[in-house]
Amino acid sequence: MNAYSPDAIQAETISITGHGGDEIEAYRAIPLAEGARGSVVWIHHMPGYDRETKEFVRRLAVAGYQTVAPNLYSREAPGAAPDDAAAAARAAGGVPDERLVGDVAGAVEHLRSLPGANGKFGVIGHCSGGRHAFLAACSLTFDAAVDCYGAFIVEDAPEGMPKTMQPILGLAAGLSCPMLGLFGAEDRFPSPDGVATLDAELTRLGKPHEFHSYAGAGHSFFSVDRPAYRPEAAVDGWRRIDAFFATHLKG
């Protein structure tokens, strides 16, 4: 008899096979109660594979999803603190799009191999991770994608940003799944005009999507330990994420 409560999880650092067959670090959280599970790849933001990322991964596991966040900076700075790893990755020019897609594909294959995986996969990310979630959903097959204020899908990156942060709106025709977009109306990257451009292009292409922009919120409004945190936007955003993944990944 399974004695685990519905919110019991196991969370740990693991290794997965990423782009080019590289073994990379990842953080995995899985529910312990028996049952069929949807799976989610969490793509960390530009500050790196940090405490906040791991908290988000655990939150999705408590909600019932087998979740993995690959450490995109494993190659540049194995074992380094998040800030140092992010600096090393930026100095190297950022994460190449092809490598990102390969690492996410490796995370999907790891999730597919887990007991209870129901064959449905979602991808989510904030900031650069939002851009990467869109990139992955346009390059691989997913059942649901969430873009939380993904920068540089539409706009050019400002001076000083990694050279890999190039616009990818041209990939929109390949979007493989419904997409939820959550944005701050006071954000600069992406700006409201950029969000409107992405919305219009997905509408033109007939891609199912649902966008929400929050007045008074800028970038990083989900980040509880930053001045940019906006509780009302974050709470509503999480409610929408939970409902979206429940619609597309459960069952």
Salt bridges, closest charged atoms under 4 A:
GLU12 OE2 - ARG28 NH2 2.79
ASP22 OD2 - ARG75 NE 2.80
ASP50 OD2 - HIS45 NE2 2.72
GLU52 OE1 - HIS45 NE2 3.68
GLU55 OE2 - ARG51 NH1 2.51
GLU76 OE2 - ARG99 NH1 2.84
ASP97 OD1 - ARG131 NH1 2.97
ASP103 OD1 - ARG75 NH2 2.74
GLU109 OE2 - ARG112 NH2 3.28
ASP187 OD2 - HIS219 ND1 2.75
ASP199 OD1 - HIS209 NE2 2.55
GLU201 OE2 - ARG204 NH2 2.86
GLU210 OE2 - HIS212 NE2 2.66
GLU210 OE2 - ARG240 NH1 3.72
ASP225 OD2 - ARG51 NH2 2.26
ASP236 OD1 - ARG239 NH2 2.62
ASP236 OD2 - ARG240 NE 2.71
